[in-house]
Amino acid sequence: MNINPFDIIKNAQKLQDQMGVLQEKLAALVVTGSAGGGMVEIDLNGRMELQAVRISPEAAGDVQMLQDLVKAAFTAALDKARERTGLEMGALASGLGIPPGSFPAGL
């Protein structure tokens, strides 16, 4: 097997360029997790950074319920962000000939 070092460098540059594009896409991606029929909503971006929290006045009266709803909404948003991030990474990997499943979800 004859490996050309220039091909390796060219492929590494291509990967770096595509990772930059992916990072921009993930920063722009916003997913919403909801709990309690929409009483609590949490927005995360593709970098798993909290963007917004919305709490309806009805949820504010019961502190224990509010805490549970915030946790559930955050978990839902995190699951969505990980799924979308995994899809984006999978698309990048397939474009570079990397086997599916090489990147863990959420990276």
Secondary structure, 3 states (H helix, E strand, C coil): CCCCHHHHHHHHHHHHHHHHHHHHHHHHCEEEEEECCCCEEEEEECCCCEEEEEECHHHHHCHHHHHHHHHHHHHHHHHHHHHHHHHHHHHHHHHCCCCCCCCCCCC
